[in-house]
Amino acid sequence: MATLRFFAGAAEAAQTETATLDAGTIGELRTQLGEHYGSKFVRVLGLCSLLVNGARASDDAVTLAPTDTVDVLPPFAGG
């Protein structure tokens, strides 16, 4: 199961900072997240970047291993 870390607005929408899900690809992960956390989270997820082990994963075909860490990062403002 991949470990997920939610940050800022994503953590607020999910009402947690961490989770684990068993998904084979980023696309499957997005689907499972929507089913698990609902429509409010889906709206936030649409704005987020996903990083797998620190590398951006913008393609839904990116595969996930059970040992992967996925960071869900909403856009940040400031500087």
C-alpha positions in Angstrom: 0.0 0.0 0.0 1.3 3.4 -1.0 1.7 5.9 1.8 0.0 9.3 1.2 0.9 12.6 2.8 -1.7 15.4 2.5 -0.6 19.0 2.9 -2.4 22.3 3.6 -5.8 22.4 1.9 -5.6 18.8 0.8 -5.1 17.7 4.5 -8.1 19.9 5.5 -10.3 18.4 2.8 -9.3 14.8 3.6 -9.4 15.6 7.4 -6.2 13.7 7.8 -2.5 14.2 7.1 -1.7 10.6 6.1 -3.3 7.6 4.6 -2.5 4.4 2.8 -4.2 3.1 -0.3 -3.6 0.1 -2.6 -3.5 1.5 -6.1 -1.4 0.4 -9.1 -1.3 3.7 -10.9 -1.8 7.4 -10.2 -5.1 7.3 -12.1 -6.3 4.5 -9.9 -5.2 6.4 -6.9 -7.1 9.5 -8.0 -10.2 7.4 -8.4 -9.9 5.8 -5.0 -9.2 9.2 -3.3 -12.4 10.6 -4.8 -14.4 7.6 -3.7 -13.0 7.6 -0.2 -12.9 11.4 0.5 -15.8 12.7 -1.6 -16.6 15.6 -3.9 -15.0 18.4 -1.8 -11.7 16.5 -1.8 -12.0 15.9 -5.6 -12.2 19.6 -6.2 -9.1 20.2 -4.1 -7.3 17.2 -5.8 -7.9 18.8 -9.2 -5.6 21.7 -8.1 -2.9 19.6 -6.5 0.4 18.3 -7.7 1.2 14.7 -6.9 4.8 13.7 -6.1 5.9 10.1 -6.0 9.0 9.7 -3.9 9.7 13.4 -4.5 9.2 13.3 -8.3 6.2 15.0 -9.9 3.7 12.5 -11.3 1.4 14.3 -13.7 0.6 11.3 -15.9 -2.2 9.0 -14.6 -0.3 6.0 -16.1 2.6 6.4 -13.6 2.8 3.1 -11.7 2.9 2.9 -7.9 4.7 0.4 -5.8 3.5 -0.6 -2.3 6.6 1.1 -0.9 6.0 4.5 -2.6 5.2 7.7 -0.8 2.8 10.1 -2.6 2.7 13.7 -1.5 -0.6 15.6 -2.3 0.4 19.2 -2.6 -2.1 22.0 -3.3 -0.7 25.3 -4.8 1.1 27.4 -2.3 1.1 31.2 -2.3 3.7 33.5 -0.8 7.4 33.9 -1.1 
